[in-house]
Amino acid sequence: MTGTNSAEERISRWLTEEAQGELPDWVLRDAFVRTRALRQARLLPAWRFLEMTRSSMRLVAVGAAAIALIAIGLIFATGGGPGPAPSPSPSAAPSPGASSTIDPATWTPFSSTVFGYDARYPAGWSLEAGTTVATLANLTSAGTNFDHFRPTPSSLQEMYGTSTLLPAGMSEDDWVAAYRDPIVQQFGEGCFPARSAWEPVTVDGHPGGLYIGCNYVESTTFFAGRAYIFTYALLPGAQPGSETKAMLEALLSTVTLHPERAVLASPAAS
């Protein structure tokens, strides 16, 4: 054991031995505002609130450490005096600006050979194509069973798409119930509206529904015995707005469905 201490040890000792009772209220409020989303990410289900890649986890860890060091530095710089309470950070917004500027004609074309559709995604975004067949059982986790379109490779907000074959003999209504009921039971109707409340939408000439959940906007369209799902998911705790919906609608406007190309293609595909 050496006679020197790391920066982490000195900070820990100061927090536990010297700073008890000295942290001003504005530091505590700041910590609450900046870490609320991280707590929600742990509490809310992975099915809709994006799985973290290793690079994303490192990004969050670095951010948390930076917040702690900034707060401590401000205390020393101000002599422990109070400061104004910071305003909460705004919810994450889609990368493009106003919805009127969205032009999907300039987006990058993509063909899904696993899920059977063509679409375009925003120019400059990254693509992670799905490699795993989507089923009713694994739709609760947006992993390799979805195609992922992200502003940056490590972004925790994204658009994604997939399709899955309906089990033999299962009606569309029964499929929707099986898809949404576990989430509703745990988190309430607001996280996944009933099919009767979906807004009508057309995807490649086929009727579907669009709905807004806890931190996402999503559409489901049934065609040739398959359910096609396209989603724009924000950060945990963020509230979708008109721009989020406009982005997903722009994506949907570029989609053409090709169920005959999908893995485990429906016999009804034409």
Buried (B, 14 or more C-beta within 10 A) or exposed (E): EEEEEEEEEEBEEBBEEEBEEEBBEBBEEBBEBBBBBBEBBEEBBEBBBBEBBEEBEEBBEEEEEEBBEEBBEBBEEEEEEEBEEEEEEEBBBBBBEEBEEBEBEEBBEBEBEBBBBBBBBBEEBBEBBBEEBBEBEBBBBBBBBBBBBBBEEBBBBBBBBBBBBBEEEEEEEEBBBBBBEEBBEEBEEEBBBEBEEBEEBEBBEBEBBBBBBBBBBBBBBBBBBBBBBBBBBBBBBBEBBEBBBBBBBBBBBBBEBBBEBBBEBBEEBE
